[in-house]
Amino acid sequence: MSGGPLLVTDAPHLLYRAFYALPDSIKGAEGEPVNALLGSVNQTLWCVERWKPRAVVMCFGQDSADYRVEAFPAYHAHRPPMPDGLADQWERAKGLYEALGWVVEDSDDLEADDLLGSLATIESEAGGTALLFTGDRDMFQCVGDRVTVLWPAGKGETEPIGADEVRRRYGVDPEQVPDFIALRGDPSDGLPGAKGIGEKGAKELLRDHGTLEALIAAAASPRAELRPRVRAALTDDAGALRAFREIATLRHVDLERPPDAPTDWQGAAGAARERGMNRLAERLAAHEA
């Protein structure tokens, strides 16, 4: 294995982000939109050029993992269906990514974030380092000495998120992120959180008690110094809060550690040209030269 990091990307996030950021007037060889394909590749290439990873893994999965919907049926229920213009590109994305020499991982029952977290654990336990390219704050729970989140920062750039940055943003340690999400809630996932606690309250409660489970136990004790409405929220909604934490906690997938696989600039240039993505092909070919 080389000394470079493993770059693991949240492919659904990149495709959606590019689809809405770039105009659908960007067409391929058959006159079909390729804005999501082009944008997701360009975002990943920026990371490849900046961080020089030993391999790139593009992760896909279910929109809503079964275990999360079972824990809370309203999970992701508010999300609209995938737009037709994106669905077609989604089907073609894996072939394009593989032409670049990137590994594609998918899951029939879990979400892409579960795969990202699993690969981060596998890589760090093997002595390597992992970069997780995602716009999902749930992934902050993976951050550590060997794992960094690359957060989209606009204009194709990324902001590295380490443990200190998680603490600065949330006021909690990375391992407390699932407890924090359970208490604060997460509108993007449809999780309401604990009634009347909010972000500031969640941060303060976890600073004092450490975990959601310790908070629930404290709420059951008359000696614990908790405001009445906080005690009521923790007592009355304990079951729901535990379900929210389960939803926010990543599931581990037993995957193989990816071998070194450098980006295939020449093969990628040909694949882009075949798809009518000529400017991308020129960029890739120029890199090869």
C-alpha positions in Angstrom: 0.0 0.0 0.0 1.2 3.5 -0.8 1.5 6.4 1.7 -1.4 8.3 0.3 -4.8 8.5 2.0 -7.9 6.6 0.9 -10.4 9.0 -0.6 -14.0 7.8 0.0 -16.8 9.8 -1.5 -20.5 10.2 -0.9 -21.5 9.7 -4.6 -25.3 10.5 -4.1 -24.4 13.8 -2.4 -22.0 14.8 -5.2 -24.5 13.8 -7.9 -27.4 15.8 -6.3 -25.1 18.8 -5.6 -23.9 18.9 -9.2 -27.3 18.3 -10.7 -28.7 21.4 -9.0 -25.5 23.5 -9.3 -24.9 23.1 -13.0 -27.3 23.8 -15.9 -28.9 20.9 -17.7 -27.8 22.5 -20.9 -24.6 20.7 -20.5 -25.2 17.8 -22.9 -23.5 14.5 -23.8 -22.9 12.7 -27.0 -26.6 11.8 -27.5 -27.9 15.2 -26.4 -28.7 14.1 -22.9 -27.9 16.1 -19.8 -24.6 15.2 -18.2 -24.4 18.1 -15.6 -24.5 15.8 -12.6 -21.9 13.4 -14.1 -19.6 16.2 -15.0 -19.9 18.0 -11.7 -19.4 14.9 -9.5 -16.3 13.9 -11.5 -14.8 17.4 -11.4 -15.4 17.7 -7.6 -13.7 14.4 -7.0 -10.8 15.2 -9.4 -10.2 18.4 -7.4 -9.7 16.2 -4.3 -7.5 13.7 -6.3 -5.2 16.5 -7.5 -5.1 18.1 -4.1 -4.7 15.1 -1.8 -3.2 12.4 -4.2 -5.0 9.4 -2.7 -3.8 5.9 -3.1 -7.3 4.9 -4.3 -10.8 6.5 -4.7 -14.0 4.8 -3.7 -17.4 6.1 -4.8 -20.1 4.9 -2.4 -23.8 4.4 -3.2 -26.6 2.8 -1.2 -30.3 3.1 -0.4 -31.9 6.5 0.0 -33.4 5.2 3.3 -31.9 2.2 5.1 -34.5 -0.3 6.2 -33.4 -0.2 9.8 -33.7 3.5 10.0 -37.2 3.5 8.6 -38.2 0.8 11.0 -36.8 2.9 13.9 -38.7 6.0 12.8 -41.2 5.7 9.8 -41.0 9.4 9.1 -37.3 9.2 8.4 -36.6 10.8 4.9 -40.4 10.7 4.3 -40.4 14.4 3.3 -37.9 14.0 0.5 -39.2 14.3 -3.0 -38.5 11.5 -5.6 -35.3 11.7 -7.7 -35.8 14.0 -10.7 -35.9 12.2 -14.0 -33.0 14.2 -15.4 -30.8 12.9 -12.5 -32.1 9.3 -12.5 -30.8 8.7 -16.0 -27.3 10.1 -15.1 -27.4 8.1 -11.9 -27.6 4.9 -13.9 -24.6 5.9 -16.0 -22.5 7.2 -13.1 -20.9 3.9 -12.0 -19.6 3.1 -15.5 -18.0 6.5 -15.8 -16.4 6.3 -12.3 -15.0 2.9 -13.0 -13.5 4.1 -16.3 -11.5 6.6 -14.2 -10.1 3.7 -12.2 -12.2 4.4 -9.2 -13.8 1.7 -7.1 -17.6 1.7 -6.8 -19.2 0.3 -3.7 -23.0 -0.1 -3.3 -25.4 -1.6 -0.8 -28.9 -3.0 -1.2 -30.0 -2.4 2.4 -27.7 0.4 3.9 -27.0 3.9 2.9 -23.8 5.4 1.3 -22.8 7.0 4.7 -22.7 3.5 6.3 -20.2 2.4 3.6 -18.1 5.6 4.1 -17.9 5.0 7.8 -17.1 1.4 7.4 -14.2 2.1 4.9 -12.9 4.8 7.3 -12.8 2.2 10.1 -11.2 -0.5 7.9 -8.5 1.9 6.6 -7.6 3.4 9.9 -7.4 0.0 11.6 -5.0 -1.1 8.9 -2.8 1.9 9.7 -3.8 4.1 6.8 -5.6 7.4 6.7 -9.0 8.2 5.1 -10.6 11.3 3.6 -14.4 11.2 3.6 -15.7 13.6 0.9 -19.3 14.3 1.9 -21.8 17.0 2.8 -23.5 14.9 5.5 -22.8 16.1 9.0 -23.6 12.6 10.4 -20.1 11.7 9.1 -18.5 13.9 11.7 -18.8 10.9 14.1 -16.0 9.2 12.1 -13.4 12.0 12.5 -10.3 11.0 14.4 -6.5 11.0 14.2 -6.6 9.0 10.9 -10.0 10.1 9.5 -10.8 13.6 8.1 -14.1 14.8 6.5 -13.7 16.9 3.4 -16.5 19.3 3.6 -17.7 21.0 0.3 -16.8 24.7 0.7 -17.9 26.1 -2.7 -16.1 26.8 -6.0 -15.0 23.2 -6.1 -12.9 23.4 -2.9 -13.2 21.5 0.3 -12.7 22.3 4.0 -10.9 19.6 6.0 -12.9 18.8 9.2 -10.9 17.3 12.1 -11.8 16.6 15.7 -11.1 20.2 16.8 -13.3 21.6 14.0 -16.2 19.2 15.1 -15.8 20.6 18.6 -15.7 24.2 17.3 -18.9 23.7 15.2 -20.9 21.5 17.6 -19.3 21.8 21.0 -19.1 18.0 21.3 -16.5 15.3 20.6 -16.9 13.3 17.3 -18.1 10.2 19.2 -20.9 12.3 20.7 -22.3 13.3 17.3 -25.1 10.7 17.3 -26.2 11.7 20.8 -26.1 15.4 19.7 -28.2 14.7 16.6 -30.7 12.7 18.6 -31.2 15.6 21.0 -31.0 18.5 18.6 -32.8 16.8 15.7 -31.9 16.8 12.0 -34.4 18.5 9.6 -32.6 17.0 6.6 -33.5 13.5 7.8 -36.9 14.4 9.3 -35.7 13.9 12.9 -37.5 16.3 15.4 -35.1 15.8 18.3 -36.0 16.4 21.9 -38.8 18.9 22.6 -37.5 22.3 23.8 -33.8 21.4 23.9 -32.3 22.7 20.6 -28.7 22.9 19.5 -27.4 25.0 22.5 -29.2 22.8 25.0 -28.0 19.6 23.4 -24.4 20.8 23.5 -24.6 21.8 27.2 -26.3 18.6 28.3 -23.7 16.4 26.6 -20.9 18.5 28.0 -22.3 17.8 31.5 -23.5 14.2 31.1 -21.5 12.7 28.2 -24.1 10.5 26.5 -27.8 10.4 25.8 -28.1 7.3 27.9 -26.6 9.0 30.9 -29.0 11.9 30.4 -32.0 9.6 30.3 -30.8 8.0 33.5 -30.2 11.4 35.1 -33.8 12.4 34.2 -35.1 9.4 36.1 -33.3 10.6 39.2 -34.9 13.3 41.4 -31.4 14.4 42.5 -30.2 15.4 39.0 -30.2 19.1 38.4 -32.3 19.4 35.2 -34.9 22.0 34.2 -38.4 20.6 34.4 -39.1 20.8 30.6 -35.7 19.1 29.9 -36.5 16.3 32.4 -39.9 15.8 30.9 -38.5 15.6 27.3 -35.9 13.1 28.3 -38.4 11.0 30.3 -41.5 11.2 28.1 -39.6 10.7 24.8 -36.8 8.4 25.9 -37.8 5.7 23.4 -38.0 8.1 20.5 -34.6 9.7 21.4 -33.0 6.3 21.5 -34.4 5.6 18.1 -33.0 8.9 16.8 -29.6 8.0 18.1 -29.8 4.6 16.4 -30.7 6.3 13.1 -27.8 8.7 13.5 -25.3 5.9 14.3 -23.6 4.4 11.3 -23.8 0.6 10.7 -20.6 -1.3 10.0 -20.3 -3.2 6.7 -17.7 -5.9 6.3 -15.8 -4.7 3.2 -12.4 -5.5 1.8 -9.8 -2.9 2.2 -9.4 -1.4 -1.3 -6.0 -2.0 -2.9 -4.0 0.9 -4.4 -5.7 2.1 -7.6 -4.4 5.3 -9.1 -6.7 7.3 -11.3 -6.6 6.1 -14.9 -6.2 9.5 -16.6 -5.8 8.1 -20.1 -8.7 5.6 -19.9 -10.8 8.3 -18.3 -10.1 10.8 -21.1 -11.3 8.2 -23.6 -14.4 7.4 -21.6 -15.3 11.1 -21.3 -14.8 11.7 -25.0 -17.1 8.7 -25.8 -19.7 10.3 -23.7 -19.4 13.7 -25.4 -17.8 15.3 -22.4 -15.1 16.9 -24.4 -13.9 19.6 -22.0 -13.5 17.0 -19.3 -11.6 14.7 -21.8 -9.2 17.6 -22.5 -8.6 18.1 -18.8 -7.9 14.5 -18.2 -5.7 14.1 -21.3 -3.7 17.1 -20.3 -3.1 15.7 -16.9 -1.8 12.4 -18.5 0.6 14.4 -20.6 
